[in-house]
Amino acid sequence: MIQTLAFYLFAALVIASAVMVIMARNPVHSVLWLILAFFNAAGLMVLVGAEFIAALLVIVYVGAVAVLFLFVVMMLDIDFAELRAGFVKNFPLGIIIALILAAELIFGIGAYQAGRIELGVASGATSPILDASNTASIGAVLFSDYLFLFEAAGLVLLIAMIGAIVLTHRKRPGGRGQQNITKQVRRNPNEATVMKQPIVGEGVEL
Amino acid sequence: MSYATSFYLTGAEIGLSLAALALLLVAAWTGTKSARIVTILSVAALVGAAIFSMGLFDRAAGEVAGRAYGDLYRADAFGSFAKILIYLAAAAILVVTPRFFTQRASYRAEYPVLMLFNAVGMGMMVSATDLMTLYIGLEMSSLSSYVLASFLKEDSRSSEAGLKYFVLGALASGIILYGVSLVYGFTGSTNYEGIRAAFDAGFSTGALFGVVFVLAGLAFKVSAVPFHMWTPDVYEGAPTPVTAFFATAPKVAAMAMLLRMAMDPFGGEVDSWRQIVIFAALASIVVGALGAIGQQNLKRLLAYSSINNVGFILIGLAAATPAGVAASLTYLAIYVAMVLGSFTALLMLRDPAGNNLETFTDISGLSTKRPALAWALLALMFSLAGIPPLFGFWGKFVVFQAAVQADLVALAAIGIAASVIGAFYYLKFIKVMFFDEPLREIETESPASHWAVLAICVAIISPLGYLLTLPLGDWTAQAAASFVAAM
């Protein structure tokens, strides 16, 4: 009973916060809604007994969202003074949301303790679930059966990295701290100075 | 399954990845200086991978398809055929690329490296027999394509093209992924054989949704009509060599992936997707032909031409027979030669200052300034229009033949009628080149590398190409038989 209740709570909140992600006018708010969506998705994962994926969702996605947050703040033209002014006003709201998240976590874990949701019998042709913990099972197939895909996914990430560097890296002309000592030593007076015998009253042409 | 066999079967991908990683290190340490040598080595790696795939093609023809990594990947004749096309097209593009970028002082050694990674991804796409392999290959290829599209950082049109391609490509990936999740949910398997077996046992409406979403996403990738809007913008904005690349290798990869997807896991449910493919085919032919008429920019024109050609290739798929798949592959091979030739010719059109020319006014009267180039373009355009002595006609012929054999006479008839509309702008191209007054100064010399690529393409699409019909027919039939034999 409690699992079903928890399921509907998490599911409704995932959808509601996902809607808010695209409805919020302030980009920073959307990012916060995104975090809430991930938390609730993690709650759903806990309910079906996929605790490893739940942990990944929280650690990786919420971590990634922190980075995303940084990017949003860096790239968009956001008035920080205004944001800070809102901080005190929004502080109680923030506390409430934090409390809700904490309550949800406790509720979710409590629901999980009461036994996970039974999703029905697996009917497909996939290999049967091992009688081991999530982490052990994923590790067992990831580095054996899916070695090829694992490596390929690594390449995809490498491409993303190369792309980011190629598209953003610029060679600054000159630049600081580039003292070419050989060039300085090789410099000789004949190239650096010009001797002129100017005629009086006619000026100099260099 | 032993790892040794699996490694051998995926040799082309592994070799290309290692080459790309090594060249990436070279690029990182030596910077732009080594761009030229990295390009040459990349071309060598791609040609090597193509030769390796030819070896696999012969081998795969003799025995049951070579499955690697527990059927995540299949090195069969079909995959090898598509890969040979992809690798050779990518190598040819690399040959004609550096001049364009060096003229703008923005060629970097990362370009060929990204091209190699792209080729790895495309190879995975065409050989995938598992939805996960398919998706990772697709992302690998798309991600490097986005970067290539915006490679000219200083040019706002190039950045715009990259951004548009990225946003719409991500949308398409999302659609595919949603379809994949539905298919997996209703079949319990991501493996093509498993999906097919599950569909044979029962095909629910939910699964149909999945199939439709996957096909729609793939239609995005091949730019078939309801999902073609990005093509002209991206093709116009991207640097010309990159546009040439988009119109050839990734198109082959996406098309081959679509063929395998439709005929292997969804092969038992032909009736449920056939009308979608027929609609996409006809709409692509008509929109491609009508949309091109008003275009002044030659890259946009070729973009519409590629939409038009995708329609013809889809007719082969609509037939849903081994002959239809073989016909689509034949058309793809000829299409690659035609498009590669057209874009190489476009790259050779520069004013004396070295700026690329890409509008109709620029090419008017080309026949008096650059007769050889004008005649080559004439052959290419006639071939694209499907005028008989040239090889482009053969592609259309086999596709329509397959459609008629599959009792899709109406489809073939409408296709033939619409290809007459398409002929209009190809002829306009020729008219402008041969009968209009020259308006622009045009650079009179082009490097031998461009001439070589152009000459090979023109030789293939010239009547000499008909010498290829028999072997091409054999190869494509073998390739098609390697996975639609069960029909």
Interface residues (C-beta under 8 A of the other chain):
Chain A: A122 S123 G124 A125 T126 D145 Y146 L147 F148 L149 A152 A153 L155 V156 L158 I159 A160 I162 G163 I165 V166 L167 R170
Chain B: Y3 S6 T10 S17 L24 A68 Y69 G70 L72 Y73 R108 E110 V113 L114 F117 V120 G121 M124 M132 T133 I136 G137 E139 M140 L143 S144 Y146 V147 S150 F151 K153 G162 Y184 T187 G188 S189 T190 N191 G194 A197 A198
